[in-house]
Amino acid sequence: MDQDGGITLTNGPPPTVHPTDPGVLHFEFGTGWSGIGTDIYRHDSRRDLVTKTHNSYDRVTAFAFNPAEPGVMYLGTAEEL
């Protein structure tokens, strides 16, 4: 996958593979400097499709999935003072 007008690739948190579908990868782009929030990308390798969802929180530093409900994703954020 290449960066373009719809996808921003960074050296941020490592991408996360979906717990029940190894062909799906999640990654993010966001910054707290301009208050733009965070874009959460989902790459489906079988369909070669990237979708994006916007979240208003800044500084997402980790993804995790609920073990009992793999469709529930948690976003970890950090605030440095």
Contacts in CASP RR format, 6 or more apart in sequence:
PFRMAT RR
TARGET T0000
AUTHOR 0000-0000-0000
METHOD contacts of the structure
MODEL  1
MDQDGGITLTNGPPPTVHPTDPGVLHFEFGTGWSGIGTDIYRHDSRRDLV
TKTHNSYDRVTAFAFNPAEPGVMYLGTAEEL
1 7 0 8 1.000
1 9 0 8 1.000
1 43 0 8 1.000
1 50 0 8 1.000
3 9 0 8 1.000
6 52 0 8 1.000
7 41 0 8 1.000
7 50 0 8 1.000
7 52 0 8 1.000
8 29 0 8 1.000
8 30 0 8 1.000
8 39 0 8 1.000
9 27 0 8 1.000
9 29 0 8 1.000
10 28 0 8 1.000
10 29 0 8 1.000
10 30 0 8 1.000
12 28 0 8 1.000
13 27 0 8 1.000
13 28 0 8 1.000
13 60 0 8 1.000
13 61 0 8 1.000
13 62 0 8 1.000
13 63 0 8 1.000
15 25 0 8 1.000
15 26 0 8 1.000
15 27 0 8 1.000
16 25 0 8 1.000
16 26 0 8 1.000
16 27 0 8 1.000
16 63 0 8 1.000
16 64 0 8 1.000
16 65 0 8 1.000
17 23 0 8 1.000
17 24 0 8 1.000
17 25 0 8 1.000
17 26 0 8 1.000
18 24 0 8 1.000
18 25 0 8 1.000
18 26 0 8 1.000
18 65 0 8 1.000
18 70 0 8 1.000
19 65 0 8 1.000
19 67 0 8 1.000
19 70 0 8 1.000
20 70 0 8 1.000
23 44 0 8 1.000
23 45 0 8 1.000
23 46 0 8 1.000
24 42 0 8 1.000
24 43 0 8 1.000
24 44 0 8 1.000
24 45 0 8 1.000
25 42 0 8 1.000
25 43 0 8 1.000
25 45 0 8 1.000
26 40 0 8 1.000
26 41 0 8 1.000
26 42 0 8 1.000
26 43 0 8 1.000
26 63 0 8 1.000
26 73 0 8 1.000
27 40 0 8 1.000
27 41 0 8 1.000
27 43 0 8 1.000
28 38 0 8 1.000
28 39 0 8 1.000
28 40 0 8 1.000
28 41 0 8 1.000
28 60 0 8 1.000
28 63 0 8 1.000
29 38 0 8 1.000
29 39 0 8 1.000
29 41 0 8 1.000
30 36 0 8 1.000
30 37 0 8 1.000
30 38 0 8 1.000
30 39 0 8 1.000
30 58 0 8 1.000
30 59 0 8 1.000
30 60 0 8 1.000
31 37 0 8 1.000
31 58 0 8 1.000
31 59 0 8 1.000
32 58 0 8 1.000
32 59 0 8 1.000
35 58 0 8 1.000
36 58 0 8 1.000
37 54 0 8 1.000
37 55 0 8 1.000
37 56 0 8 1.000
37 57 0 8 1.000
37 58 0 8 1.000
38 54 0 8 1.000
38 55 0 8 1.000
38 57 0 8 1.000
38 58 0 8 1.000
38 59 0 8 1.000
38 60 0 8 1.000
38 75 0 8 1.000
39 52 0 8 1.000
39 53 0 8 1.000
39 54 0 8 1.000
39 55 0 8 1.000
40 52 0 8 1.000
40 53 0 8 1.000
40 54 0 8 1.000
40 55 0 8 1.000
40 60 0 8 1.000
40 73 0 8 1.000
40 75 0 8 1.000
41 50 0 8 1.000
41 51 0 8 1.000
41 52 0 8 1.000
42 50 0 8 1.000
42 51 0 8 1.000
42 52 0 8 1.000
42 53 0 8 1.000
43 49 0 8 1.000
43 50 0 8 1.000
44 50 0 8 1.000
44 51 0 8 1.000
55 75 0 8 1.000
57 75 0 8 1.000
57 77 0 8 1.000
58 77 0 8 1.000
59 77 0 8 1.000
59 78 0 8 1.000
59 79 0 8 1.000
60 75 0 8 1.000
60 76 0 8 1.000
60 77 0 8 1.000
61 76 0 8 1.000
61 77 0 8 1.000
61 78 0 8 1.000
62 75 0 8 1.000
62 76 0 8 1.000
63 73 0 8 1.000
63 74 0 8 1.000
63 75 0 8 1.000
63 76 0 8 1.000
64 73 0 8 1.000
64 74 0 8 1.000
64 76 0 8 1.000
65 71 0 8 1.000
65 72 0 8 1.000
65 73 0 8 1.000
65 74 0 8 1.000
66 72 0 8 1.000
66 73 0 8 1.000
66 74 0 8 1.000
END
